């Protein structure tokens, strides 16, 4: 059993109070939402904050509301509540499916949307005990100067492993961030960076407040996840699809693939192959192969990289079919 290092826990009851605490405590403090990823990382010596600022007592950060024809989802909404919410399931099904795919039931009851969107990247050479990492000589992401994935590499290539990010990008959502400089809105497709160490544009003194999800009666979406087991595991591959359909034809299509690099990837070929076509005429096989060609998995997480690349085409086809695209299945 790995022990937690010592820390002071702070429990503000307002967003303003949490922002003030972060400003006061500075780099010695980190935010904690559900803690399902942060606390294990602290046990492994990957983080050693002197202060944890809990967001659990800030009621305004939780809940799902319909605003201006869209959904506003509080960052402290649990993944379990998100997966079961009727409005989310009906209007943004890919996001509900992604939330339902995170970890196991206990993770989803504790874990939050904001926490999952801000989840740290993962790597087989990083997410280990301090003893294990020391024996290998550490790595770029923590305490070392060597990348064990890309020999001689100078950039960390730890992989994005947050299920909800893939769906949030596909659904063209926007994050609200709040900090000492005020609030700002960031499209989720611009929130992530290619840096495995600093993988988001969120400043350390900023808090994710909510996620805005545009909705439409003509929108379809789906999420698919590749993992070893049917629960608990982080994704070896995740795929989200969003199709906007008007009069039986595709007016917009987003296909997002993740767990292959530090940030999710939008498949460039999707719109070119689908927009303007009748739903039944979308060449899902061609689109799936195009997605596979665009993706290059690395040996940064478990699962053979060649196998994961082949699975891109399989899971893109599945997601497209569940979104109602391509020929109808034979009777």
C-alpha positions as a printed NumPy array, in Angstrom:
array([[  0.   ,   0.   ,   0.   ],
       [  1.515,   3.31 ,  -1.074],
       [  0.948,   6.122,   1.473],
       [ -0.18 ,   9.627,   0.615],
       [  2.325,  12.411,   1.341],
       [  1.316,  15.039,   3.888],
       [ -0.739,  17.999,   2.693],
       [ -3.179,  20.625,   3.931],
       [ -6.753,  20.391,   2.635],
       [ -8.722,  23.577,   1.955],
       [-12.494,  23.541,   1.374],
       [-13.78 ,  26.804,  -0.09 ],
       [-17.538,  27.15 ,  -0.504],
       [-17.528,  29.594,  -3.41 ],
       [-15.782,  29.923,  -6.746],
       [-14.382,  33.288,  -5.692],
       [-12.995,  31.735,  -2.524],
       [-11.28 ,  28.959,  -4.466],
       [ -9.71 ,  31.447,  -6.888],
       [ -8.465,  33.551,  -3.971],
       [ -6.954,  30.493,  -2.279],
       [ -5.093,  29.47 ,  -5.436],
       [ -3.693,  32.989,  -5.746],
       [ -2.664,  33.036,  -2.075],
       [ -1.073,  29.572,  -1.991],
       [  0.633,  29.819,  -5.38 ],
       [  2.539,  26.902,  -6.943],
       [  2.359,  24.835,  -3.74 ],
       [ -1.382,  24.253,  -4.32 ],
       [ -3.344,  22.116,  -6.763],
       [ -7.063,  21.668,  -7.288],
       [ -8.83 ,  18.449,  -6.344],
       [-12.262,  17.522,  -7.694],
       [-13.096,  13.821,  -7.342],
       [ -9.459,  12.883,  -6.692],
       [ -9.635,   9.605,  -8.615],
       [ -6.48 ,  10.422, -10.609],
       [ -4.75 ,  13.026,  -8.448],
       [ -4.518,  10.953,  -5.255],
       [ -3.027,   7.833,  -6.94 ],
       [ -0.508,  10.096,  -8.706],
       [  0.464,  11.598,  -5.359],
       [  0.947,   8.111,  -3.927],
       [  3.304,   7.324,  -6.813],
       [  5.349,  10.444,  -6.137],
       [  4.34 ,  12.081,  -9.41 ],
       [  3.021,  15.13 ,  -7.54 ],
       [  3.798,  16.46 ,  -4.086],
       [  1.618,  19.531,  -3.473],
       [  1.641,  21.032,   0.014],
       [ -1.964,  22.199,  -0.37 ],
       [ -5.061,  20.708,  -2.005],
       [ -7.916,  23.085,  -2.775],
       [-11.128,  21.04 ,  -2.925],
       [-13.946,  22.086,  -5.241],
       [-16.392,  19.659,  -3.636],
       [-18.153,  22.296,  -1.541],
       [-18.927,  24.682,  -4.393],
       [-22.515,  23.859,  -5.334],
       [-22.637,  26.284,  -8.264],
       [-20.132,  24.119, -10.147],
       [-22.444,  21.078, -10.386],
       [-25.512,  20.289, -12.442],
       [-26.882,  20.247, -15.995],
       [-28.959,  23.159, -17.272],
       [-30.565,  24.034, -20.589],
       [-29.462,  27.549, -21.536],
       [-29.984,  29.406, -24.836],
       [-30.9  ,  26.211, -26.629],
       [-27.8  ,  24.365, -25.464],
       [-26.563,  22.494, -22.413],
       [-24.413,  24.059, -19.715],
       [-22.806,  21.344, -17.608],
       [-21.066,  22.272, -14.382],
       [-17.493,  21.059, -14.076],
       [-18.207,  19.335, -10.732],
       [-21.041,  17.26 , -12.202],
       [-20.058,  13.665, -11.515],
       [-19.437,  11.365, -14.432],
       [-22.148,   9.071, -13.104],
       [-24.707,  11.893, -13.084],
       [-23.589,  12.999, -16.541],
       [-23.925,   9.497, -17.981],
       [-27.461,   9.145, -16.582],
       [-28.801,  12.63 , -17.316],
       [-31.76 ,  12.452, -19.705],
       [-31.011,  15.733, -21.479],
       [-27.388,  14.778, -22.085],
       [-28.311,  11.289, -23.279],
       [-30.871,  12.708, -25.705],
       [-29.042,  15.805, -26.958],
       [-25.333,  14.885, -26.642],
       [-25.253,  11.097, -26.541],
       [-21.521,  10.813, -27.296],
       [-20.722,  12.752, -24.11 ],
       [-23.03 ,  10.586, -21.99 ],
       [-21.495,   7.443, -23.493],
       [-17.964,   8.726, -22.871],
       [-18.779,   9.507, -19.238],
       [-20.279,   6.029, -18.812],
       [-17.062,   4.481, -20.173],
       [-14.752,   6.06 , -17.567],
       [-13.292,   3.635, -15.027],
       [-15.736,   1.669, -12.901],
       [-18.892,   2.68 , -10.986],
       [-16.939,   3.976,  -7.975],
       [-14.701,   6.129, -10.216],
       [-17.73 ,   7.647, -11.945],
       [-19.487,   8.425,  -8.663],
       [-16.44 ,  10.347,  -7.446],
       [-14.903,  11.592, -10.695],
       [-16.152,  14.785, -12.324],
       [-16.503,  16.163, -15.822],
       [-14.004,  18.944, -15.16 ],
       [-11.52 ,  16.545, -13.634],
       [-11.751,  14.188, -16.586],
       [-11.389,  16.999, -19.125],
       [ -8.235,  18.124, -17.284],
       [ -6.876,  14.594, -16.777],
       [ -3.096,  14.377, -17.008],
       [ -1.545,  12.465, -19.893],
       [ -0.338,   8.938, -19.267],
       [  2.742,   6.929, -20.255],
       [  4.039,   3.464, -19.387],
       [  7.325,   5.061, -18.27 ],
       [  5.666,   7.745, -16.122],
       [  2.69 ,   6.191, -14.341],
       [  4.798,   3.958, -12.126],
       [  6.067,   4.017,  -8.56 ],
       [  8.968,   6.289,  -7.641],
       [ 11.163,   3.212,  -7.106],
       [ 10.357,   1.894, -10.613],
       [ 11.023,   5.252, -12.272],
       [ 14.274,   5.761, -10.379],
       [ 15.554,   2.359, -11.515],
       [ 14.95 ,   3.364, -15.149],
       [ 16.531,   6.793, -14.754],
       [ 13.285,   8.814, -14.797],
       [ 11.965,  10.551, -17.931],
       [ 11.217,  13.94 , -19.498],
       [  7.838,  14.228, -17.782],
       [  9.241,  13.85 , -14.267],
       [ 12.779,  14.262, -12.845],
       [ 14.695,  13.179, -15.972],
       [ 15.916,  14.376, -19.37 ],
       [ 15.247,  11.276, -21.477],
       [ 12.189,  10.146, -23.429],
       [ 11.985,   6.354, -23.328],
       [  9.309,   6.281, -26.046],
       [ 11.106,   8.359, -28.693],
       [ 14.842,   7.822, -28.274],
       [ 16.575,  11.169, -28.316],
       [ 13.227,  12.964, -28.244],
       [ 13.018,  16.38 , -26.633],
       [  9.214,  16.559, -26.332],
       [  7.047,  14.468, -24.015],
       [  4.662,  12.213, -25.952],
       [  2.579,  10.882, -23.049],
       [ -0.919,  10.057, -24.298],
       [ -4.244,  11.776, -23.657],
       [ -6.45 ,   9.33 , -21.765],
       [ -9.586,  11.301, -20.891],
       [-12.701,   9.78 , -22.444],
       [-14.838,  12.917, -22.301],
       [-12.359,  15.097, -24.234],
       [-12.863,  13.102, -27.431],
       [-16.642,  13.544, -27.275],
       [-16.414,  17.187, -26.184],
       [-14.31 ,  18.069, -29.239],
       [-16.56 ,  16.166, -31.627],
       [-19.605,  17.995, -30.212],
       [-17.936,  21.403, -30.73 ],
       [-18.191,  22.369, -27.072],
       [-16.71 ,  25.323, -25.193],
       [-15.162,  25.515, -21.721],
       [-15.579,  28.383, -19.286],
       [-12.452,  29.065, -17.224],
       [-12.302,  31.424, -14.245],
       [ -9.256,  32.88 , -12.522],
       [ -7.851,  36.048, -10.979],
       [ -7.896,  37.727, -14.409],
       [-11.608,  37.021, -14.907],
       [-13.422,  34.436, -17.008],
       [-12.715,  33.284, -20.543],
       [-14.297,  30.885, -22.998],
       [-12.088,  28.325, -24.751],
       [-13.312,  25.951, -27.49 ],
       [-12.398,  22.462, -26.328],
       [-10.692,  21.762, -29.656],
       [ -8.236,  24.54 , -28.67 ],
       [ -7.911,  23.497, -25.015],
       [ -5.377,  20.699, -25.551],
       [ -1.763,  20.989, -26.647],
       [  0.743,  18.572, -28.186],
       [  2.889,  18.751, -25.034],
       [  2.595,  15.645, -22.874],
       [  3.72 ,  17.612, -19.805],
       [  1.575,  20.753, -20.113],
       [ -1.272,  19.285, -22.13 ],
       [ -3.876,  22.052, -21.713],
       [ -3.953,  25.846, -21.986],
       [ -5.444,  26.159, -18.484],
       [ -3.246,  28.304, -16.27 ],
       [ -2.417,  26.855, -12.81 ],
       [ -4.552,  29.533, -11.128],
       [ -7.603,  28.928, -13.347],
       [-10.608,  26.734, -12.591],
       [-12.814,  24.987, -15.141],
       [-16.331,  26.237, -14.385],
       [-18.568,  24.619, -16.988],
       [-18.883,  23.047, -20.418],
       [-21.266,  24.53 , -23.   ],
       [-22.658,  21.993, -25.463],
       [-24.543,  23.214, -28.552],
       [-27.523,  21.02 , -29.379],
       [-29.69 ,  20.453, -32.436],
       [-32.587,  18.202, -33.293],
       [-30.636,  17.172, -36.396],
       [-27.488,  16.119, -34.544],
       [-26.35 ,  12.528, -34.032],
       [-23.312,  11.372, -32.075],
       [-21.638,   8.255, -30.706],
       [-18.585,   7.241, -28.667],
       [-16.507,   4.066, -28.852],
       [-13.65 ,   2.932, -26.604],
       [-11.002,   0.233, -26.983],
       [ -9.731,  -1.235, -23.708],
       [ -8.535,  -4.554, -22.354],
       [-11.49 ,  -5.058, -20.01 ],
       [-15.061,  -3.864, -20.033],
       [-14.438,  -1.54 , -17.083],
       [-11.74 ,   0.236, -15.049],
       [ -9.185,   0.575, -17.873],
       [ -8.021,   3.784, -19.49 ],
       [ -8.6  ,   3.848, -23.264],
       [ -6.136,   2.27 , -25.67 ],
       [ -8.106,   4.147, -28.288],
       [-11.188,   6.352, -28.154],
       [-13.365,   7.558, -31.027],
       [-16.196,  10.095, -31.074],
       [-18.414,  10.958, -34.043],
       [-20.839,  13.851, -34.515],
       [-23.007,  14.15 , -37.614],
       [-25.373,  16.999, -38.405],
       [-28.081,  15.817, -40.791],
       [-30.542,  17.911, -42.812],
       [-33.149,  16.334, -45.121],
       [-31.385,  12.997, -44.964],
       [-28.015,  14.443, -45.982],
       [-24.896,  15.103, -43.936],
       [-24.282,  18.818, -43.464],
       [-21.349,  18.4  , -41.051],
       [-19.261,  15.511, -39.749],
       [-16.614,  15.39 , -37.032],
       [-14.579,  12.278, -36.258],
       [-12.181,  12.606, -33.31 ],
       [ -9.64 ,   9.967, -32.28 ],
       [ -7.643,   9.958, -29.045],
       [ -5.326,   7.998, -26.713],
       [ -2.744,   7.968, -29.506],
       [ -0.851,  11.184, -28.687],
       [ -0.811,  14.023, -26.156],
       [ -4.006,  15.54 , -27.556],
       [ -7.043,  14.202, -29.42 ],
       [ -6.889,  14.254, -33.227],
       [ -9.619,  15.361, -35.627],
       [ -9.747,  13.183, -38.743],
       [ -9.235,  15.567, -41.664],
       [-10.84 ,  13.311, -44.282],
       [-14.199,  13.069, -42.51 ],
       [-15.928,  16.167, -43.879],
       [-14.542,  15.762, -47.402],
       [-15.864,  12.214, -47.672],
       [-19.274,  12.76 , -46.065],
       [-20.657,  16.301, -46.296],
       [-23.378,  16.609, -48.924],
       [-24.011,  12.879, -49.172],
       [-27.138,  11.053, -48.139],
       [-26.603,   9.31 , -44.804],
       [-26.873,   5.868, -46.394],
       [-24.278,   6.795, -49.029],
       [-21.505,   7.842, -46.662],
       [-18.5  ,   5.631, -47.543],
       [-17.821,   4.446, -44.005],
       [-15.219,   1.911, -45.112],
       [-13.234,   4.511, -47.026],
       [-13.557,   6.985, -44.188],
       [-12.395,   4.411, -41.63 ],
       [ -9.312,   3.579, -43.708],
       [ -8.555,   7.282, -44.111],
       [ -8.685,   7.678, -40.321],
       [ -6.259,   4.784, -39.898],
       [ -3.827,   6.375, -42.361],
       [ -3.915,   9.669, -40.438],
       [ -3.177,   8.046, -37.053],
       [  0.222,   6.911, -35.788],
       [  0.003,   5.375, -32.298],
       [  3.168,   5.288, -30.186],
       [  4.392,   2.717, -27.688],
       [  3.587,   5.047, -24.814],
       [  0.754,   3.036, -23.249],
       [ -0.055,  -0.651, -23.093],
       [ -1.205,  -2.389, -26.258],
       [  0.877,  -2.997, -29.35 ],
       [  1.024,   0.189, -31.448],
       [  0.498,  -1.675, -34.736],
       [ -2.612,  -3.378, -33.364],
       [ -3.981,  -0.077, -32.036],
       [ -3.511,   1.5  , -35.465],
       [ -5.526,  -1.312, -37.075],
       [ -8.239,  -0.814, -34.468],
       [ -8.673,   2.827, -35.538],
       [-10.498,   1.723, -38.7  ],
       [-12.603,  -0.802, -36.772],
       [-13.76 ,   1.636, -34.102],
       [-14.357,   4.51 , -36.513],
       [-16.654,   2.23 , -38.514],
       [-18.511,   1.24 , -35.352],
       [-18.992,   4.846, -34.252],
       [-20.178,   5.937, -37.716],
       [-22.68 ,   3.07 , -37.86 ],
       [-24.046,   3.917, -34.412],
       [-24.46 ,   7.514, -35.557],
       [-26.676,   6.23 , -38.386],
       [-24.23 ,   6.703, -41.266],
       [-23.523,   4.275, -44.089],
       [-25.669,   1.53 , -45.609],
       [-28.31 ,   0.028, -43.365],
       [-27.278,  -3.359, -41.938],
       [-28.605,  -6.4  , -43.762],
       [-31.768,  -7.905, -42.303]])
